[in-house]
């Protein structure tokens, strides 16, 4: 049962964004509604074995990881104020997409888990999150407490999630494909904890959102 506990936190985050949608609809945070709906459908379909083709569903994981990277990458791009940072982020996103296509077509393929692509995407999101926090710490415009800022919770969740996933995906090809049972169990535990942190932070992010708050950092 613990194996799928992450699904509970994803559903809670989806319910939170639905509950607060009237306040979110005038901001970019409204796009979390279709995105989280997509994630919940994907996760439920994965649990119910909807996506298996030739005894594997890794292809749908590749698609979902790319979709998630693009969603968070573009969303964080809009949160960042610095034009210099925006240029860097734009370049990183384009570089990642090109690298992903090359990897899927010529290297790891579409039907196996593209760990190289996933690691690159996590590294880029971590870098963008660090830009966000650096910009936030040096901003003179912030008057609200950090704990009341939706962007703070979003980026905090992403930082913990991406760091945990990066560390374990970096050893995925070596350990998981060899059938190391201890690694697979540990990966499941860490993945559940990482997802719980991310979606708990997203839930707080939506619940603390105030339509009148101009500081959408």
Long-range contacts (C-beta under 8 A, 24 or more apart in sequence): 2-188, 2-189, 2-192, 3-188, 3-192, 4-47, 5-192, 5-196, 6-43, 6-191, 6-192, 6-195, 6-196, 6-199, 7-40, 7-43, 7-44, 7-47, 9-195, 9-196, 9-198, 9-199, 9-200, 9-203, 10-36, 10-39, 10-40, 10-43, 10-195, 10-199, 11-40, 12-199, 12-200, 12-203, 13-199, 13-200, 13-202, 13-203, 13-206, 14-39, 14-40, 16-202, 16-203, 16-206, 16-207, 17-202, 17-206, 19-206, 19-207, 20-206, 20-207, 20-209, 22-211, 23-209, 23-210, 23-211, 24-206, 24-209, 26-211, 27-209, 27-216, 28-75, 28-78, 28-216, 29-150, 29-205, 29-206, 29-209, 29-216, 31-71, 31-75, 32-202, 32-206, 35-71, 36-202, 38-67, 39-64, 39-68, 53-111, 54-111, 56-111, 56-112, 58-111, 58-112, 58-113, 59-110, 59-111, 61-113, 62-104, 62-110, 62-113, 62-114, 62-117, 65-114, 65-117, 65-118, 65-121, 66-97, 66-100, 66-117, 66-121, 69-96, 69-121, 69-124, 69-125, 70-97, 72-125, 72-158, 73-124, 73-125, 73-128, 75-154, 76-125, 76-128, 76-129, 76-132, 76-155, 76-158, 77-128, 79-132, 79-151, 79-155, 79-216, 79-217, 80-128, 80-131, 80-132, 80-135, 81-135, 81-139, 82-131, 82-135, 85-131, 85-135, 88-131, 89-128, 89-131, 92-124, 92-127, 92-128, 93-124, 96-120, 96-121, 96-124, 113-172, 113-173, 115-169, 115-170, 115-172, 115-173, 118-165, 118-169, 119-166, 119-169, 119-170, 122-162, 122-165, 122-166, 122-169, 123-166, 125-158, 125-162, 126-159, 126-162, 126-163, 126-166, 129-155, 129-158, 129-159, 129-162, 130-159, 132-217, 133-159, 136-217, 139-217, 141-215, 142-215, 142-217, 143-215, 144-213, 144-215, 147-208, 148-208, 148-210, 148-213, 149-208, 149-215, 149-216, 149-217, 150-205, 150-206, 150-208, 150-209, 150-213, 150-216, 150-217, 151-205, 151-216, 151-217, 152-217, 153-201, 153-202, 153-204, 153-205, 153-208, 154-201, 154-202, 154-205, 156-201, 157-197, 157-198, 157-199, 157-200, 157-201, 157-202, 157-205, 158-198, 158-201, 160-194, 160-197, 160-198, 160-201, 161-194, 161-195, 161-197, 161-198, 164-190, 164-191, 164-193, 164-194, 164-197, 165-191, 165-194
